[in-house]
Amino acid sequence: MAHNDSIRSIIEYNRVLNLIYNKSVEPNNTPKGTSPPVTKNQYAILKILKIKGSLLVSNIADLMQFSCSAASKNVDTLVNLKLVSRKIISRDRRKSSISILNKGEIIVREFEGYTDKKRRNTLDSFNKKELSQLSILLGKYLNQCLLDEKDFELICLKCSGIINNECVLFNYNVKCRFNVG
């Protein structure tokens, strides 16, 4: 295969993988049958709260790149579903602290298990050598994609930007929107 043909193939594989992930793995960002059903944005809020702990609505809005009113509306829905709690801060009654409840944590765990199982089932068809090569090549590909990025933001819902000190974002000027004070 010629060099340009390989590049075109890789670009197309990357595009198709993104489509598959967005349509198959994250259809509504919760596994089918999860009760109560939540939207992709509501799930992201639950995941953030599970990792970070209690946050102000304004912090959630910043992380999600929402307006405060949009974040508040999503939080209201999650409160009504009894997935998060809202506690008014006594020193400033205009602000409230949002915390995930056990039922919300269960939804996050269920979805994490669902997506992890789907990914692992796909990777089970590879032998050890192929997995090692894939990991090295994907890491190199990602590193090159990030190399020239100067003002790029990602939200890491897995690790706050560091996976056992191996996160590729760690070595670049990429800001993880998840890291809020």
N, C-alpha and C positions, 0 to 999 in steps of 0.2 A: 504494500500500500504506500502510495506517495505521501510525502510529508504534509502537503496541503489537504489531501484526502483524510489523513489521520486527524488533523486539526478540525476539519469540518465535522467529522464523526464525533469527536469528543465534545464539541460545542453542542451538537444535536443531542447526544446522550445526556449532557448536563441539563439541557432544556427539558427533555422528556422526564428525567428524574425529578426535576422540580414540579412538573405537572402531576406526576404520579403521587408524589408526596402530598401536594396540596389537595388533590382530589381523593386519594385513597386513605392516607394515614390521618389527615386532619380534616375530615369532611365537615364536621361541625365542632371540631376540637374536643369532642367527648365521644367515648365509645357508644355505639348504638345501645339503647336500653338503659342508659344511665338516667337515674331519676333523682332530682328533677333535671331536665335538659337545660344546658346553659349555652350561651353563644361563645364564639371564639374569644371575643374580648373579655367576657365574664370569666371564662376559664383562665385567661392570662392573668387577670386580677387575682384569682384564687391561687394560682401558682406563685405569683410574686409574694403574696401574703404568707404563703406556706414557707417560703424560703427566708424572707426578710423579717417576718413578724409584723406587728402592728405598724400601720402607716397612716398618715393624714391623707385625706382625699386629694389634696393638692400634690402630694408626692406621687400618688397613683396616677394622677393626670399627667404629671411630668414624664413618668416612666412610659406610659402608654401613648404619649404625645396626643393627648385628648385635651379638650377644654375642660375646665373644672366642672361645668354643668353636665357634660357628657360622662365624665368619670362618676359624678355624683348619681346620675341616673342609673348607671350600671351597678353601682354600689347599692342603691335603693332596691333594685331587683334582687340582688344577692341577699340583702337583709330580709326582704319579704320571703325569699326561698329558705331562710334560716341557714344559709351557708356562711355568712359573716355576721359579725356584730358591730354595732356602732356605739362608741362611748364618747359622750361630750366631754371635752377637756375643761375642767373647772376654771382654770386661769384665763381661758379665752373661749367663751361659750359658742363662738362662731365656728370653732374648729372641732372636729371629731376624729377620734382614732378608730381605724377600721382593723378588725382582727378576724382571722379565719376561724370558723367553728369546726368541730369534728366532722360533721356531715360534708363540709367543703373539702376538708383534707382527704376524705374517702374518695370524692370525685377525682381529685388530683392523682391520688395513688392508683385508682382504677384506670385512668387514662394513660398514666405513665406505664403501667403494666401492659396495657393494650398496645401502645406504640412500640415499646421495647420488644414485646413478643413478635410483632410484625417485622421489625427490623432483624431480629435474631433469626427468625424463620427464613428470611431472604439470605442472610449471611451463612446459614448452615450448609448451603450448597457449595461453599468454598472450602478448600483444604487449608491447612495452616500456612503453607507457603504463599498461597494466593491471598489469604487474608493479610499477611504481613506486607506483601507487595502492594495491595490495594490501600492499606493504611499509609504506607510511605508515599505512594503516588498521590493520594488525595490530600495528604498533608502538604506535599510540595506544591500541588495545584492551588490549594487554598492560600498558602504562603505567597505565591506569586500573584494571586488575585489581590491580596491585601498590600503588597509591596509598595505600590504607588498611591495608595489611598491616604489622603492627608486629613480629611474631615469626614470620617465615616462612623456612623453609630450603629451598633447592633445591640439587641437585647438578648442577654444570655439567661435563659430560664432554667438552666441546669446547675450552674456552679458559681454565679456571680463573677464570671470571667476567668476563673482558674480551675482547671480539672487536674488535680494532682500536680500542679505547677507545670503542666504540659499544654495548657490552652494556647493555641496559636495566636489568639488575640492579645495575649499578655506581652508579646515582644514588639507590638506595633503601636502606632498612634491611633489605634481604633478604640473608641470610647464605648464601654459597655453601659448602656442607659440604665442597667439594673443597679449599678453602684450609686445609690443615693445616700445622703447623710441621715 
